[in-house]
């Protein structure tokens, strides 16, 4: 496989707070990689480090056999599109304005949008199902609509690599799965996608490779079958987790096993419910 990204012994974080420690891996052409792990494990920090948004304490990253730090921001924007976890909008940009902004790496500040730009933007909006929102202000959209517009924007950059930080967050079930389908399809046509993922069942179904993080360390890296084991997931998430093949769908189902109740939970429930509900009466006493 052709290697796109090479990461060697990187350590990174915020100020004096080290989050990622000694991460080493390669990313190959056409891979769909899901970065998984519980909240605070370092998933978003790793993605930001790979894009060059965070300085490295140690180690090195090369993109197409060239040191990442040697790229200008415009050069990086032509190679890697990055969709951050939350996008705060202070102006009423329309969907078309937002997607057209994905064309900025290819234009001088004084240049107008070309016919080619418009064709690319229209194709991206149609592909992500937001063409009917073309003149709708971003702030007037639902969360799911906005996410699909943002995805169209990063597609409009026409980069080799897509970095997506929880792109399915806040979406309903249909659109969550649509995001994963889009990514899988794009990888088949030559894109490389690295995505921070919370939806483990979807990651199991669509990602070609998973990286499991715990406390800033990559404790497993391989295909979903190798990574989504009971022991690895239980270790990483700190709760008892099971992974089973659904006999009807053939897909992996991942679920937690409730901890035994030592009686304290029942006491808490009784306090929360209150005596007047516990005894079946809703009247004041």
C-alpha contacts under 8 A as a table, 3 or more apart, distances in Angstrom:
res1	aa1	res2	aa2	distance
1	X	28	X	6.10
1	X	29	X	6.64
2	X	28	X	5.58
2	X	29	X	5.45
3	X	6	X	7.31
3	X	26	X	6.80
3	X	27	X	5.96
3	X	28	X	4.36
3	X	29	X	6.07
3	X	64	X	7.27
4	X	26	X	7.60
4	X	27	X	5.71
4	X	28	X	5.33
4	X	29	X	5.96
4	X	63	X	5.87
4	X	64	X	5.06
4	X	65	X	7.58
5	X	26	X	5.64
5	X	27	X	4.93
5	X	28	X	6.94
5	X	61	X	7.17
5	X	62	X	5.72
5	X	63	X	4.70
5	X	64	X	6.28
5	X	65	X	7.61
6	X	24	X	7.88
6	X	25	X	6.24
6	X	26	X	4.46
6	X	27	X	6.39
6	X	61	X	5.68
6	X	62	X	5.18
6	X	63	X	6.66
6	X	65	X	7.81
7	X	10	X	6.81
7	X	23	X	7.03
7	X	24	X	5.09
7	X	25	X	5.20
7	X	26	X	5.96
7	X	59	X	7.76
7	X	60	X	6.12
7	X	61	X	4.65
7	X	62	X	6.67
8	X	22	X	7.54
8	X	23	X	6.50
8	X	24	X	4.47
8	X	25	X	6.64
8	X	59	X	5.53
8	X	60	X	5.39
8	X	61	X	6.42
9	X	21	X	7.52
9	X	22	X	4.09
9	X	23	X	4.88
9	X	24	X	4.99
9	X	58	X	6.95
9	X	59	X	4.70
9	X	60	X	6.92
10	X	20	X	7.30
10	X	21	X	6.40
10	X	22	X	4.86
10	X	23	X	5.10
10	X	24	X	6.80
10	X	56	X	6.55
10	X	57	X	7.27
10	X	58	X	5.28
10	X	59	X	4.06
10	X	60	X	6.04
10	X	61	X	7.71
11	X	18	X	7.07
11	X	19	X	7.52
11	X	20	X	5.17
11	X	21	X	4.47
11	X	22	X	5.30
11	X	23	X	6.87
11	X	56	X	5.92
11	X	57	X	5.28
11	X	58	X	5.06
11	X	59	X	6.46
12	X	18	X	5.70
12	X	19	X	6.00
12	X	20	X	5.12
12	X	21	X	6.82
12	X	45	X	7.76
12	X	46	X	7.83
12	X	49	X	6.88
12	X	54	X	7.04
12	X	55	X	6.70
12	X	56	X	4.86
12	X	57	X	5.38
12	X	58	X	7.25
13	X	16	X	7.27
13	X	17	X	5.56
13	X	18	X	4.37
13	X	19	X	4.72
13	X	20	X	6.32
13	X	45	X	6.81
13	X	54	X	7.03
13	X	55	X	7.84
13	X	56	X	7.65
13	X	57	X	7.85
14	X	17	X	5.18
14	X	18	X	6.57
14	X	19	X	7.56
14	X	54	X	7.50
15	X	18	X	7.86
18	X	21	X	7.25
19	X	42	X	6.00
19	X	45	X	7.15
19	X	215	X	7.35
19	X	216	X	5.21
20	X	23	X	6.90
20	X	42	X	6.31
20	X	45	X	7.22
20	X	46	X	6.58
20	X	215	X	7.81
20	X	216	X	4.27
20	X	217	X	6.28
21	X	216	X	5.85
21	X	217	X	5.86
22	X	59	X	7.56
22	X	217	X	7.39
23	X	217	X	6.77
23	X	218	X	6.65
27	X	31	X	7.19
28	X	31	X	5.93
28	X	192	X	7.61
29	X	190	X	6.96
29	X	191	X	7.25
29	X	192	X	5.88
30	X	187	X	4.81
30	X	188	X	6.53
30	X	189	X	7.65
30	X	190	X	5.08
30	X	191	X	5.35
30	X	192	X	4.56
30	X	193	X	7.54
31	X	187	X	6.31
31	X	191	X	7.73
31	X	192	X	5.16
31	X	193	X	6.35
31	X	194	X	7.97
31	X	208	X	6.27
31	X	209	X	7.18
32	X	183	X	7.23
32	X	184	X	6.66
32	X	187	X	6.40
32	X	192	X	6.05
32	X	193	X	4.79
32	X	194	X	6.07
32	X	195	X	7.78
32	X	206	X	7.98
32	X	207	X	5.16
32	X	208	X	5.22
32	X	209	X	6.29
33	X	193	X	6.11
33	X	194	X	4.73
33	X	195	X	6.20
33	X	207	X	5.80
33	X	208	X	6.20
33	X	209	X	4.80
33	X	210	X	5.48
33	X	211	X	7.26
34	X	194	X	5.97
34	X	195	X	4.93
34	X	196	X	5.82
34	X	197	X	5.87
34	X	203	X	6.43
34	X	207	X	6.06
34	X	209	X	6.37
34	X	210	X	4.76
34	X	211	X	6.27
35	X	43	X	6.21
35	X	194	X	7.29
35	X	195	X	5.99
35	X	196	X	4.71
35	X	197	X	5.82
35	X	210	X	5.91
35	X	211	X	4.88
35	X	212	X	6.16
35	X	213	X	7.38
36	X	43	X	6.81
36	X	196	X	6.33
36	X	197	X	5.45
36	X	198	X	6.43
36	X	200	X	7.66
36	X	210	X	7.03
36	X	211	X	6.10
36	X	212	X	4.96
36	X	213	X	6.22
37	X	41	X	5.86
37	X	43	X	7.07
37	X	198	X	7.58
37	X	212	X	5.55
37	X	213	X	5.00
37	X	214	X	6.31
37	X	236	X	6.39
37	X	237	X	6.63
38	X	41	X	5.63
38	X	213	X	7.85
38	X	214	X	7.49
38	X	236	X	7.04
38	X	237	X	5.44
39	X	42	X	7.77
40	X	43	X	7.53
40	X	215	X	7.34
41	X	213	X	5.80
41	X	214	X	5.07
41	X	215	X	4.76
41	X	216	X	5.41
41	X	217	X	7.96
42	X	45	X	5.12
42	X	46	X	6.05
42	X	213	X	6.94
42	X	214	X	7.61
42	X	215	X	6.75
42	X	216	X	4.98
43	X	46	X	5.28
43	X	47	X	6.47
43	X	196	X	6.22
43	X	213	X	7.00
43	X	216	X	7.86
44	X	47	X	5.07
44	X	48	X	6.16
44	X	165	X	6.54
44	X	196	X	6.73
45	X	48	X	5.16
45	X	49	X	6.11
45	X	54	X	7.93
46	X	49	X	5.07
46	X	50	X	6.27
47	X	50	X	5.14
47	X	51	X	6.45
47	X	163	X	7.05
47	X	165	X	7.53
47	X	194	X	8.00
47	X	196	X	7.67
48	X	51	X	5.15
48	X	52	X	6.28
48	X	53	X	5.20
48	X	54	X	6.07
49	X	52	X	5.06
49	X	53	X	5.74
49	X	54	X	4.94
49	X	55	X	6.96
49	X	56	X	7.20
50	X	53	X	7.70
50	X	61	X	7.18
51	X	54	X	7.92
51	X	80	X	7.48
51	X	82	X	7.71
51	X	163	X	7.97
52	X	55	X	6.66
52	X	68	X	7.04
52	X	69	X	7.02
56	X	59	X	6.80
56	X	60	X	7.60
60	X	67	X	7.45
61	X	67	X	6.05
61	X	68	X	5.66
61	X	69	X	7.98
62	X	65	X	5.37
62	X	66	X	5.03
62	X	67	X	4.33
62	X	68	X	5.12
63	X	66	X	5.26
63	X	67	X	6.28
63	X	68	X	5.70
66	X	70	X	7.40
67	X	70	X	5.50
67	X	71	X	7.43
68	X	71	X	5.73
69	X	72	X	7.88
71	X	74	X	8.00
71	X	75	X	5.80
71	X	76	X	6.05
72	X	75	X	5.10
72	X	76	X	6.22
73	X	76	X	5.07
73	X	77	X	6.12
74	X	77	X	5.03
74	X	78	X	6.48
74	X	105	X	5.56
75	X	78	X	5.28
75	X	79	X	6.64
75	X	105	X	7.64
76	X	79	X	5.06
76	X	80	X	5.76
77	X	80	X	5.32
77	X	81	X	6.02
77	X	105	X	6.05
77	X	157	X	7.52
77	X	159	X	7.50
78	X	81	X	7.48
78	X	105	X	6.06
78	X	106	X	7.64
78	X	157	X	6.73
78	X	158	X	7.28
78	X	159	X	5.49
78	X	160	X	8.00
79	X	159	X	4.76
79	X	160	X	5.46
79	X	161	X	6.26
80	X	159	X	5.39
80	X	160	X	6.35
80	X	161	X	4.78
80	X	162	X	5.71
80	X	163	X	7.02
81	X	154	X	5.40
81	X	155	X	7.62
81	X	157	X	6.54
81	X	159	X	6.07
81	X	161	X	6.38
81	X	162	X	4.91
81	X	163	X	6.04
82	X	154	X	6.79
82	X	162	X	6.08
82	X	163	X	4.65
82	X	164	X	5.95
82	X	165	X	7.92
83	X	150	X	7.22
83	X	151	X	7.32
83	X	154	X	6.81
83	X	162	X	7.92
83	X	163	X	6.19
83	X	164	X	4.80
83	X	165	X	6.01
83	X	167	X	7.37
84	X	87	X	6.69
84	X	164	X	6.53
84	X	165	X	5.24
84	X	166	X	7.86
85	X	164	X	7.75
85	X	165	X	4.89
85	X	166	X	5.76
85	X	167	X	6.87
89	X	92	X	7.43
89	X	138	X	7.58
89	X	139	X	7.03
92	X	137	X	5.16
92	X	138	X	6.11
92	X	139	X	6.24
93	X	96	X	7.98
93	X	97	X	5.72
93	X	98	X	6.33
93	X	137	X	5.37
93	X	138	X	5.84
93	X	139	X	7.98
94	X	97	X	5.08
94	X	98	X	6.30
94	X	134	X	6.67
94	X	135	X	5.27
94	X	136	X	5.12
94	X	137	X	4.10
94	X	138	X	5.54
95	X	98	X	5.18
95	X	99	X	6.25
95	X	130	X	7.99
95	X	133	X	6.24
95	X	134	X	5.03
95	X	135	X	6.08
95	X	136	X	5.96
95	X	137	X	6.32
95	X	138	X	6.02
95	X	149	X	6.27
96	X	99	X	5.20
96	X	100	X	5.87
96	X	121	X	7.53
96	X	134	X	5.14
96	X	135	X	6.53
97	X	100	X	5.18
97	X	101	X	6.30
98	X	101	X	5.25
98	X	102	X	7.31
98	X	149	X	7.41
98	X	150	X	7.38
98	X	153	X	6.44
99	X	102	X	5.52
99	X	103	X	7.84
99	X	121	X	6.24
99	X	125	X	7.72
99	X	149	X	6.71
99	X	150	X	7.01
99	X	152	X	5.96
99	X	153	X	3.98
99	X	154	X	7.65
99	X	156	X	6.64
100	X	103	X	5.61
100	X	104	X	7.68
100	X	117	X	7.43
100	X	118	X	7.69
100	X	121	X	6.08
100	X	153	X	6.84
100	X	156	X	7.27
101	X	104	X	5.53
101	X	153	X	6.87
102	X	105	X	7.50
102	X	153	X	4.93
102	X	154	X	5.89
102	X	155	X	7.55
102	X	156	X	5.16
102	X	157	X	4.79
103	X	106	X	5.94
103	X	107	X	7.06
103	X	117	X	6.89
103	X	156	X	6.13
103	X	157	X	5.40
104	X	107	X	5.38
104	X	108	X	7.76
104	X	157	X	7.82
105	X	157	X	7.45
107	X	111	X	6.17
108	X	111	X	5.38
113	X	117	X	5.79
113	X	118	X	6.82
114	X	117	X	5.06
114	X	118	X	6.39
115	X	118	X	5.12
115	X	119	X	6.18
116	X	119	X	5.06
116	X	120	X	6.18
117	X	120	X	5.19
117	X	121	X	6.12
118	X	121	X	5.12
118	X	122	X	6.07
119	X	122	X	5.22
119	X	123	X	6.18
120	X	123	X	5.13
120	X	124	X	6.25
120	X	156	X	6.34
121	X	124	X	5.17
121	X	125	X	6.21
121	X	152	X	7.66
121	X	153	X	7.85
121	X	156	X	5.90
122	X	125	X	5.18
122	X	126	X	6.10
122	X	131	X	7.20
123	X	126	X	5.18
123	X	127	X	6.05
124	X	127	X	5.08
124	X	128	X	6.30
124	X	152	X	5.03
124	X	153	X	7.54
124	X	155	X	6.33
124	X	156	X	6.22
125	X	128	X	5.30
125	X	129	X	6.00
125	X	130	X	5.16
125	X	131	X	5.07
125	X	149	X	7.06
125	X	152	X	5.58
126	X	129	X	4.99
126	X	130	X	6.11
126	X	131	X	5.23
127	X	130	X	7.92
127	X	152	X	7.79
128	X	148	X	5.87
128	X	149	X	7.37
128	X	151	X	7.37
128	X	152	X	6.18
128	X	182	X	7.96
129	X	132	X	7.72
129	X	148	X	7.43
130	X	133	X	5.32
130	X	134	X	6.92
130	X	145	X	7.16
130	X	148	X	6.87
130	X	149	X	6.47
131	X	134	X	5.27
133	X	136	X	5.04
136	X	140	X	6.90
136	X	141	X	7.46
137	X	140	X	5.39
137	X	141	X	7.03
138	X	141	X	5.52
138	X	146	X	6.43
141	X	144	X	7.96
141	X	145	X	5.82
141	X	146	X	6.07
142	X	145	X	5.23
142	X	146	X	6.29
143	X	146	X	5.18
143	X	147	X	6.25
143	X	170	X	6.58
143	X	171	X	6.85
144	X	147	X	5.18
144	X	148	X	6.43
144	X	170	X	6.83
144	X	171	X	4.98
144	X	172	X	7.32
144	X	175	X	7.12
145	X	148	X	5.29
145	X	149	X	6.32
146	X	149	X	5.02
146	X	150	X	6.16
147	X	150	X	5.06
147	X	151	X	6.16
147	X	167	X	6.72
147	X	168	X	7.60
148	X	151	X	4.97
148	X	152	X	6.21
149	X	152	X	5.02
149	X	153	X	6.31
150	X	153	X	4.94
150	X	154	X	6.51
151	X	154	X	5.32
151	X	155	X	6.26
151	X	167	X	7.89
152	X	155	X	5.04
152	X	156	X	6.14
153	X	156	X	5.08
153	X	157	X	6.84
154	X	157	X	5.34
154	X	158	X	7.50
154	X	162	X	7.49
155	X	158	X	5.59
155	X	159	X	7.40
159	X	162	X	7.00
159	X	191	X	7.85
160	X	190	X	7.70
160	X	191	X	5.46
160	X	192	X	6.40
161	X	191	X	5.93
161	X	192	X	4.78
161	X	193	X	5.84
161	X	194	X	7.79
162	X	191	X	7.44
162	X	192	X	6.26
162	X	193	X	4.77
162	X	194	X	6.26
162	X	195	X	7.99
163	X	193	X	6.12
163	X	194	X	5.03
163	X	195	X	5.84
164	X	167	X	5.86
164	X	193	X	7.55
164	X	194	X	6.34
164	X	195	X	4.61
164	X	196	X	6.34
165	X	195	X	5.74
165	X	196	X	4.79
165	X	197	X	7.45
166	X	169	X	5.47
166	X	195	X	6.74
166	X	196	X	5.07
166	X	197	X	5.46
166	X	198	X	7.06
167	X	179	X	7.35
167	X	195	X	7.82
167	X	196	X	7.92
168	X	171	X	5.56
168	X	175	X	7.37
168	X	176	X	4.90
168	X	179	X	6.50
169	X	176	X	7.68
171	X	174	X	7.88
171	X	175	X	5.81
171	X	176	X	5.57
172	X	175	X	5.64
172	X	176	X	6.09
173	X	176	X	5.12
173	X	177	X	6.34
174	X	177	X	5.43
174	X	178	X	6.24
175	X	178	X	4.70
175	X	179	X	6.21
176	X	179	X	5.43
176	X	180	X	6.80
177	X	180	X	5.20
177	X	181	X	6.20
177	X	202	X	6.97
178	X	181	X	4.96
178	X	182	X	6.06
179	X	182	X	5.14
179	X	183	X	6.33
180	X	183	X	5.14
180	X	184	X	6.13
180	X	202	X	7.27
180	X	203	X	7.96
180	X	206	X	6.30
181	X	184	X	5.09
181	X	185	X	6.07
181	X	206	X	7.15
182	X	185	X	5.23
182	X	186	X	6.17
183	X	186	X	5.11
183	X	187	X	6.21
183	X	193	X	6.77
184	X	187	X	5.23
184	X	188	X	6.48
184	X	206	X	6.37
184	X	207	X	7.19
185	X	188	X	5.17
185	X	189	X	6.65
186	X	189	X	5.10
186	X	190	X	6.44
186	X	191	X	5.40
186	X	192	X	7.78
187	X	190	X	5.04
187	X	191	X	4.46
187	X	192	X	5.57
187	X	193	X	6.89
188	X	191	X	7.21
197	X	200	X	7.07
197	X	203	X	6.96
199	X	202	X	5.52
199	X	203	X	6.20
200	X	203	X	4.87
200	X	204	X	6.05
200	X	254	X	7.00
201	X	204	X	5.15
201	X	205	X	6.41
201	X	251	X	8.00
201	X	252	X	6.26
201	X	253	X	5.96
201	X	254	X	6.16
202	X	205	X	5.03
202	X	206	X	6.06
202	X	207	X	7.89
203	X	206	X	5.43
203	X	207	X	5.21
203	X	210	X	7.76
203	X	224	X	7.72
204	X	207	X	6.17
204	X	224	X	5.41
204	X	225	X	7.78
204	X	228	X	7.62
204	X	251	X	7.82
204	X	252	X	6.41
205	X	251	X	6.49
205	X	252	X	7.11
207	X	210	X	6.86
207	X	224	X	7.31
208	X	223	X	5.95
208	X	224	X	7.02
209	X	221	X	7.26
209	X	222	X	5.34
209	X	223	X	4.36
209	X	224	X	5.96
210	X	220	X	7.85
210	X	221	X	5.75
210	X	222	X	5.65
210	X	223	X	5.93
210	X	224	X	5.85
210	X	227	X	6.62
211	X	218	X	6.53
211	X	219	X	7.77
211	X	220	X	5.81
211	X	221	X	4.47
211	X	222	X	6.78
211	X	227	X	7.53
212	X	218	X	5.66
212	X	219	X	5.82
212	X	220	X	5.12
212	X	221	X	6.39
212	X	227	X	7.09
212	X	236	X	7.51
213	X	216	X	6.07
213	X	217	X	5.39
213	X	218	X	4.53
213	X	219	X	5.83
213	X	220	X	7.34
213	X	236	X	6.91
214	X	217	X	5.30
214	X	218	X	6.50
214	X	219	X	6.56
214	X	236	X	5.26
214	X	237	X	7.79
218	X	221	X	7.07
219	X	232	X	7.98
220	X	227	X	5.85
220	X	232	X	7.64
221	X	226	X	7.88
221	X	227	X	6.48
222	X	225	X	7.92
222	X	226	X	5.80
222	X	227	X	6.04
223	X	226	X	5.44
223	X	227	X	6.43
224	X	227	X	5.18
224	X	228	X	5.66
225	X	228	X	5.65
225	X	229	X	7.15
226	X	229	X	6.72
227	X	232	X	6.89
227	X	233	X	7.91
228	X	232	X	6.84
228	X	233	X	6.31
228	X	243	X	6.79
229	X	232	X	5.41
229	X	233	X	6.06
229	X	242	X	7.56
229	X	243	X	6.32
230	X	233	X	5.42
230	X	234	X	5.93
230	X	240	X	7.87
230	X	241	X	5.71
230	X	242	X	5.05
230	X	243	X	5.92
231	X	234	X	5.21
231	X	235	X	6.08
231	X	241	X	7.88
232	X	235	X	5.15
232	X	236	X	6.12
233	X	236	X	5.09
233	X	237	X	5.92
233	X	238	X	7.97
233	X	241	X	6.19
234	X	237	X	5.45
234	X	238	X	5.49
234	X	239	X	5.30
234	X	240	X	5.08
234	X	241	X	5.16
235	X	238	X	5.43
235	X	239	X	7.46
239	X	256	X	7.02
239	X	257	X	7.78
240	X	256	X	5.69
240	X	257	X	5.40
240	X	258	X	7.57
240	X	259	X	7.81
241	X	254	X	7.11
241	X	255	X	5.75
241	X	256	X	4.36
241	X	257	X	5.93
242	X	254	X	5.74
242	X	255	X	5.53
242	X	256	X	6.15
242	X	257	X	7.13
243	X	252	X	6.54
243	X	253	X	5.73
243	X	254	X	4.52
243	X	255	X	6.71
244	X	252	X	5.56
244	X	253	X	5.28
244	X	254	X	6.52
245	X	250	X	5.92
245	X	251	X	5.61
245	X	252	X	4.51
245	X	253	X	6.05
246	X	249	X	5.58
246	X	250	X	5.14
246	X	251	X	5.44
246	X	252	X	5.99
246	X	253	X	6.24
247	X	250	X	5.39
247	X	251	X	7.83
261	X	264	X	7.07
261	X	265	X	6.42
261	X	266	X	7.94
262	X	265	X	7.21
263	X	266	X	5.42
263	X	267	X	6.62
264	X	267	X	5.11
264	X	268	X	6.34
265	X	268	X	5.07
265	X	269	X	6.19
266	X	269	X	5.04
266	X	270	X	6.18
267	X	270	X	5.16
267	X	271	X	6.33
268	X	271	X	5.09
268	X	272	X	6.14
269	X	272	X	5.00
269	X	273	X	5.99
270	X	273	X	5.24
270	X	274	X	5.90
270	X	275	X	7.38
270	X	278	X	7.10
271	X	274	X	5.19
271	X	275	X	7.71
273	X	277	X	6.10
273	X	278	X	6.45
274	X	277	X	5.74
274	X	278	X	6.09
275	X	278	X	4.85
275	X	279	X	6.07
276	X	279	X	5.61
276	X	280	X	6.64
276	X	281	X	5.39
276	X	282	X	5.88
276	X	283	X	7.11
276	X	284	X	7.30
276	X	285	X	7.33
277	X	280	X	5.10
277	X	281	X	5.55
277	X	282	X	5.84
278	X	281	X	7.57
